[in-house]
Amino acid sequence: MIANERMTVHGIELEVLRGGNGDPIVLLHGMRSLTSVSRFPSLLAGHGAVVAPSCPGFGGSPRPKDFDTIYDLIHLQRAMLDAVPGERITLVGFSFGGWLAAEVAAQGHSRLARLVLVDPVGIKISGPETPDILDVFNRSPAEVRRAAWHDPDRFAPDFDAMEDADIVRHARDWEALCLYAWHPYMYNPRLRYWLSRIAVPTLVVWGDSDGIVSPDYGCAFAGLNPNARFETIAACRHHPEVERPDELAALIGSFVRS
């Protein structure tokens, strides 16, 4: 059972999902914040004590004044790990949250035991003229929808059917993502250099038809971490936690137990 709660980290109030028992599993959301109706946190709660915060500006978490950089988010997530009860933390990051998780792991944390990155952004692998990550802000909504979802008619958000509160939440998520990740677009120029510092076992998971960041990008990402292994999940694109939640939860659960 997943509950929607509030917690304060380093003086900053955060919306957080909690559920399950055992060693802590901290989830860092992607371009969209997680909600209590999302299936994936409940599935993963069968493998540990899930803690899933919404970053400031996303979901129901207010953003303090002048809190507006990736640097702010990385230090807040390190403080979050300090505040989570229990030992042997598994840190799981999706897309944008995968970038944050990789930054935290590269800096190291005494209780971090495992790292899972699901279709993360955060690095540049090609030359300056070659885009590695689809520009979700400047491409048409239809193109972004096709790139993000293997079966968009089944899984993509239907804005016409959404309640007003859900539309507001989506708008807050998009605004916050733009604030934190606009320039440079979705990556830290130095993170690639420091990924080799990640000292914990790492699982990098990719949707096999991801059109936001390709599986080749994923292979390169995993290859920069000497402790990483790379896995793909069939018939999904950028959001395995939505399109294939059972398979992803089983894969992460096996990794946590190993």
C-alpha positions as CSV (number, residue, x, y, z in Angstrom):
1,M,0.0,0.0,0.0
2,I,1.4,3.4,-1.1
3,A,0.6,6.5,1.0
4,N,0.9,10.1,0.0
5,E,2.7,12.0,2.8
6,R,4.8,15.1,3.5
7,M,8.3,15.3,4.8
8,T,10.8,18.1,5.3
9,V,14.4,17.7,4.1
10,H,16.9,20.5,4.8
11,G,14.1,22.9,5.6
12,I,12.3,22.1,2.3
13,E,8.8,20.6,2.3
14,L,8.3,17.7,-0.1
15,E,5.5,15.6,-1.2
16,V,6.5,11.9,-0.9
17,L,5.1,8.5,-1.5
18,R,5.9,5.8,1.0
19,G,5.1,2.1,1.2
20,G,6.5,-1.4,1.9
21,N,9.0,-2.7,4.4
22,G,12.7,-3.7,4.4
23,D,15.7,-2.0,3.0
24,P,14.9,1.5,1.6
25,I,14.4,2.0,-2.1
26,V,14.4,5.7,-3.1
27,L,12.7,6.6,-6.4
28,L,13.6,9.8,-8.2
29,H,10.9,10.5,-10.8
30,G,11.5,11.4,-14.4
31,M,10.0,14.2,-16.5
32,R,6.7,13.7,-14.7
33,S,6.2,13.3,-10.9
34,L,4.9,10.0,-9.5
35,T,1.4,9.8,-7.9
36,S,-0.2,7.4,-5.5
37,V,-2.2,5.9,-8.3
38,S,0.9,4.9,-10.2
39,R,1.3,1.1,-10.3
40,F,5.0,1.0,-10.2
41,P,5.7,2.2,-6.7
42,S,3.2,-0.3,-5.3
43,L,4.8,-3.1,-7.2
44,L,8.3,-2.2,-6.0
45,A,7.1,-1.9,-2.4
46,G,7.0,-5.7,-2.5
47,H,10.8,-5.6,-2.5
48,G,11.6,-2.9,0.1
49,A,10.5,0.3,1.8
50,V,9.8,2.7,-1.1
51,V,10.4,6.4,-0.6
52,A,9.5,8.5,-3.7
53,P,9.8,12.3,-3.3
54,S,8.6,14.9,-5.8
55,C,11.4,17.4,-6.5
56,P,10.7,21.0,-5.6
57,G,8.4,22.5,-8.3
58,F,7.2,19.1,-9.4
59,G,3.9,17.5,-8.3
60,G,2.8,18.8,-4.9
61,S,6.2,20.0,-3.7
62,P,6.6,23.8,-3.5
63,R,9.8,25.3,-4.9
64,P,11.7,27.7,-2.6
65,K,12.8,31.0,-3.9
66,D,16.2,30.8,-5.7
67,F,16.1,27.0,-5.7
68,D,16.5,26.5,-9.5
69,T,19.6,24.5,-10.5
70,I,20.6,20.9,-10.9
71,Y,23.2,21.6,-8.2
72,D,20.3,22.4,-5.8
73,L,18.5,19.2,-6.6
74,I,21.6,17.0,-6.3
75,H,22.4,18.3,-2.8
76,L,18.7,18.0,-1.8
77,Q,18.7,14.3,-2.9
78,R,21.9,13.7,-0.9
79,A,20.1,15.2,2.1
80,M,17.1,13.0,1.3
81,L,19.3,9.9,1.6
82,D,20.6,11.1,4.9
83,A,17.0,11.4,6.2
84,V,15.8,8.1,5.0
85,P,15.7,5.5,7.8
86,G,17.4,2.1,7.3
87,E,20.7,0.9,5.8
88,R,21.7,-0.3,2.3
89,I,19.8,2.1,0.2
90,T,18.9,1.3,-3.4
91,L,18.6,4.5,-5.5
92,V,16.4,4.3,-8.6
93,G,16.2,7.1,-11.1
94,F,14.0,7.5,-14.2
95,S,15.0,9.7,-17.1
96,F,15.6,13.2,-15.5
97,G,15.7,11.5,-12.1
98,G,18.3,9.1,-13.5
99,W,20.5,12.0,-14.2
100,L,20.1,13.1,-10.5
101,A,20.7,9.6,-9.3
102,A,23.9,9.2,-11.3
103,E,25.2,12.6,-10.0
104,V,24.5,11.5,-6.4
105,A,26.2,8.1,-6.9
106,A,29.2,9.6,-8.6
107,Q,29.8,11.8,-5.5
108,G,29.3,8.7,-3.3
109,H,27.1,8.2,-0.2
110,S,27.9,6.0,2.8
111,R,24.6,4.1,2.8
112,L,24.2,3.7,-1.0
113,A,24.3,0.0,-1.8
114,R,22.9,-0.2,-5.3
115,L,21.9,2.1,-8.2
116,V,19.3,1.6,-10.9
117,L,19.1,4.0,-13.8
118,V,16.0,3.7,-16.1
119,D,16.4,5.5,-19.5
120,P,18.5,8.3,-17.8
121,V,19.5,11.5,-19.5
122,G,22.4,13.6,-18.1
123,I,25.4,13.1,-20.4
124,K,26.6,14.1,-23.9
125,I,28.0,11.3,-26.0
126,S,28.0,12.8,-29.5
127,G,29.6,15.9,-31.0
128,P,28.2,19.4,-30.5
129,E,26.1,19.3,-33.6
130,T,24.5,16.0,-33.0
131,P,21.5,15.9,-30.5
132,D,21.6,12.9,-28.2
133,I,18.3,13.7,-26.5
134,L,15.1,14.6,-28.2
135,D,14.2,18.2,-27.5
136,V,10.8,17.7,-25.8
137,F,10.2,21.5,-25.5
138,N,10.7,22.4,-29.1
139,R,9.4,19.4,-31.0
140,S,5.7,19.0,-31.8
141,P,3.6,17.3,-29.1
142,A,2.7,14.6,-31.5
143,E,6.4,13.8,-32.2
144,V,7.2,13.8,-28.5
145,R,4.2,11.5,-27.9
146,R,5.4,9.0,-30.5
147,A,9.0,9.0,-29.3
148,A,8.0,8.6,-25.6
149,W,5.4,5.8,-25.8
150,H,5.5,2.4,-27.6
151,D,1.7,2.3,-27.4
152,P,0.6,6.0,-27.0
153,D,-3.1,5.3,-27.4
154,R,-3.0,3.1,-24.3
155,F,-0.4,4.8,-22.1
156,A,0.2,8.5,-23.1
157,P,-1.6,11.1,-21.0
158,D,-5.1,12.0,-22.3
159,F,-5.3,15.7,-21.5
160,D,-8.9,15.9,-22.7
161,A,-9.9,13.3,-20.1
162,M,-7.8,14.7,-17.2
163,E,-9.2,16.3,-14.1
164,D,-8.2,20.0,-13.7
165,A,-5.9,19.1,-10.8
166,D,-4.0,16.6,-12.9
167,I,-3.6,19.1,-15.7
168,V,-2.2,21.6,-13.2
169,R,0.2,19.0,-11.9
170,H,1.4,18.2,-15.4
171,A,1.9,21.9,-16.1
172,R,4.0,22.3,-12.9
173,D,6.1,19.2,-13.8
174,W,6.8,20.6,-17.3
175,E,7.6,24.1,-16.0
176,A,10.0,22.7,-13.4
177,L,11.7,20.4,-15.9
178,C,12.3,23.4,-18.2
179,L,13.7,25.5,-15.3
180,Y,16.2,22.9,-14.2
181,A,17.2,21.3,-17.5
182,W,16.9,23.9,-20.2
183,H,20.5,25.0,-20.6
184,P,22.5,22.9,-21.3
185,Y,19.7,20.8,-22.4
186,M,19.2,17.7,-20.2
187,Y,22.9,17.1,-19.4
188,N,25.9,18.1,-17.3
189,P,29.0,18.5,-19.5
190,R,31.2,17.0,-16.7
191,L,29.1,14.1,-15.6
192,R,30.4,11.8,-18.3
193,Y,33.9,12.2,-16.9
194,W,32.8,11.3,-13.4
195,L,30.6,8.2,-14.0
196,S,33.6,6.0,-13.5
197,R,33.6,7.1,-9.8
198,I,30.3,5.2,-9.2
199,A,31.4,2.4,-6.8
200,V,28.2,0.4,-6.2
201,P,26.6,-2.3,-8.4
202,T,24.5,-0.5,-11.1
203,L,21.7,-1.7,-13.3
204,V,21.0,0.4,-16.4
205,V,17.6,-0.4,-17.9
206,W,16.3,0.8,-21.3
207,G,13.1,0.7,-23.2
208,D,14.2,-1.1,-26.4
209,S,12.4,1.4,-28.7
210,D,13.0,4.6,-26.7
211,G,12.8,7.6,-29.0
212,I,13.8,10.2,-26.4
213,V,17.2,8.7,-25.7
214,S,18.2,5.7,-27.8
215,P,19.4,2.3,-26.5
216,D,22.8,3.2,-28.1
217,Y,22.9,6.1,-25.7
218,G,22.1,3.8,-22.9
219,C,24.9,1.4,-23.8
220,A,27.3,4.3,-23.8
221,F,26.0,5.5,-20.4
222,A,26.4,2.0,-18.9
223,G,29.9,1.6,-20.5
224,L,31.2,4.6,-18.6
225,N,30.4,2.9,-15.2
226,P,32.7,-0.1,-14.6
227,N,30.1,-1.6,-12.1
228,A,27.2,-1.4,-14.5
229,R,25.3,-3.9,-16.5
230,F,22.8,-3.0,-19.3
231,E,19.4,-4.5,-19.8
232,T,16.5,-3.7,-22.2
233,I,12.8,-4.2,-21.8
234,A,10.9,-5.1,-25.0
235,A,7.9,-3.2,-26.4
236,C,8.4,0.1,-24.5
237,R,10.0,3.4,-25.1
238,H,11.0,6.1,-22.5
239,H,8.7,5.0,-19.7
240,P,9.1,1.3,-18.7
241,E,7.7,2.1,-15.3
242,V,4.4,2.9,-17.0
243,E,4.3,0.6,-20.1
244,R,6.0,-2.4,-18.5
245,P,5.8,-1.9,-14.7
246,D,5.6,-5.6,-13.8
247,E,8.7,-6.5,-15.8
248,L,10.7,-3.5,-14.5
249,A,9.7,-4.2,-10.9
250,A,10.7,-7.9,-11.2
251,L,14.0,-6.9,-12.7
252,I,14.8,-4.4,-10.0
253,G,13.6,-6.8,-7.3
254,S,16.0,-9.5,-8.5
255,F,18.8,-6.9,-8.6
256,V,18.0,-5.8,-5.0
257,R,18.1,-9.4,-3.8
258,S,21.3,-10.4,-5.6
